[in-house]
Amino acid sequence: MTARDPRHGTDKAGAKAPSAPAIVSSAHLADGALPALSEFEFGLNMLTHAYGRWMVRCMAAAGVPDLSPLDVLVLHHVVHRDRPKTIADLCLVLDVEDTHLVTYAAKKLQALGLVTAGRRGKEKTLSASARGQAACTRYREVREALLTNAVAATGIAPEKLSEIAALMRTLSGHYDQAARAAASL
């Protein structure tokens, strides 16, 4: 038996080492032309749900319970760069197609005193209140204490995380285009 070289997926003699089975949730989809895409989608699904749970629980730990993941995302984006945002701005940046979901989140955040409403011409705008700013500051503190250090301890270089983020944004464009094509079938 030859020793495997884990850096290259080959054994010391240069023969291709057997690969581990792909971790997927739908083997019938992994049976296609790009099995790695199914593996990516399964990982993305797990990450999406874990990230949603994290946002909700982190914000609760920061003192604002009972928000949905979208509520947290909307609040963070309203706080971002300390500029008023319209519902259209929020939908565009957060890539939310259903405007009513962001409108509902905005009303909820306003009722909790985390954002305030204003106007830019005919459009309603949202700005962070002092309470909303403070909640996001506490969220950042909890995030630094519980998540940032744990991710840094994995040894993944920050540049690699940035590369992964760029790749995910690129893939989102492919999924959006495929969704438009599927809608016309």
Secondary structure, DSSP 8 states (H G I E B T S, - for coil): ---EETTTTEETTS-B--------S-HHHHTSS-HHHHHHHHHHHHHHHHHHHHHHHHHHHTT--S--HHHHHHHHHHHGGG--EEHHHHHHHHT-S-HHHHHHHHHHHHHTTSEEEEEETTEEEEEE-HHHHHHHHHHHHHHIIIIIHHHHTTT--HHHHHHHHHHHHHHHHHHHHHHHHHHT-
